[in-house]
Amino acid sequence: IMTEYMLLMNKHFKPNYNPKPLTDDELQSITCPVQVIFGRHDITMKSDVAAARARKLIPNVHVQMLEAEGHLLTSDGLQRVNDLLYAWVG
């Protein structure tokens, strides 16, 4: 699964080495349904703060917090994300 995941990421990922956070107005202007999945122990951000901001500003957001995960997902975390996304797109 990890190899497939990395190949998929490499195919679609377009790095931005100096990304800026989206503004409140940009987040509020999102009209499509959005699924946001955070790892509780992500060292690159405060997941609780980011989740609260998403809930506050994105109109059609569904936030999931993976309690045992960080920035890099374990194999269990990858499976959980896969399951969440499949359930969400139904």
Contacts in CASP RR format, 6 or more apart in sequence:
PFRMAT RR
TARGET T0000
AUTHOR 0000-0000-0000
METHOD contacts of the structure
MODEL  1
IMTEYMLLMNKHFKPNYNPKPLTDDELQSITCPVQVIFGRHDITMKSDVA
AARARKLIPNVHVQMLEAEGHLLTSDGLQRVNDLLYAWVG
1 75 0 8 1.000
1 78 0 8 1.000
1 79 0 8 1.000
1 82 0 8 1.000
2 75 0 8 1.000
2 78 0 8 1.000
5 78 0 8 1.000
24 57 0 8 1.000
27 53 0 8 1.000
27 54 0 8 1.000
27 57 0 8 1.000
27 58 0 8 1.000
28 57 0 8 1.000
28 58 0 8 1.000
28 59 0 8 1.000
30 58 0 8 1.000
30 59 0 8 1.000
30 60 0 8 1.000
31 59 0 8 1.000
31 60 0 8 1.000
32 60 0 8 1.000
33 60 0 8 1.000
33 61 0 8 1.000
33 62 0 8 1.000
34 54 0 8 1.000
34 58 0 8 1.000
34 60 0 8 1.000
34 61 0 8 1.000
34 62 0 8 1.000
35 61 0 8 1.000
35 62 0 8 1.000
35 64 0 8 1.000
35 84 0 8 1.000
35 85 0 8 1.000
35 88 0 8 1.000
36 51 0 8 1.000
36 54 0 8 1.000
36 58 0 8 1.000
36 61 0 8 1.000
36 62 0 8 1.000
36 63 0 8 1.000
36 64 0 8 1.000
37 63 0 8 1.000
37 64 0 8 1.000
37 65 0 8 1.000
37 66 0 8 1.000
37 81 0 8 1.000
37 84 0 8 1.000
37 85 0 8 1.000
38 47 0 8 1.000
38 50 0 8 1.000
38 51 0 8 1.000
38 63 0 8 1.000
38 64 0 8 1.000
38 65 0 8 1.000
38 66 0 8 1.000
39 47 0 8 1.000
39 65 0 8 1.000
39 66 0 8 1.000
39 67 0 8 1.000
39 69 0 8 1.000
39 70 0 8 1.000
39 71 0 8 1.000
39 73 0 8 1.000
40 47 0 8 1.000
40 48 0 8 1.000
40 65 0 8 1.000
40 66 0 8 1.000
40 67 0 8 1.000
40 68 0 8 1.000
40 69 0 8 1.000
40 70 0 8 1.000
41 47 0 8 1.000
41 68 0 8 1.000
41 69 0 8 1.000
41 70 0 8 1.000
41 71 0 8 1.000
42 69 0 8 1.000
42 70 0 8 1.000
42 71 0 8 1.000
43 70 0 8 1.000
43 71 0 8 1.000
44 71 0 8 1.000
47 65 0 8 1.000
48 65 0 8 1.000
51 63 0 8 1.000
51 65 0 8 1.000
54 61 0 8 1.000
54 63 0 8 1.000
55 61 0 8 1.000
55 63 0 8 1.000
62 88 0 8 1.000
64 84 0 8 1.000
66 73 0 8 1.000
66 77 0 8 1.000
66 80 0 8 1.000
66 81 0 8 1.000
68 74 0 8 1.000
68 76 0 8 1.000
68 77 0 8 1.000
69 77 0 8 1.000
69 80 0 8 1.000
73 81 0 8 1.000
END
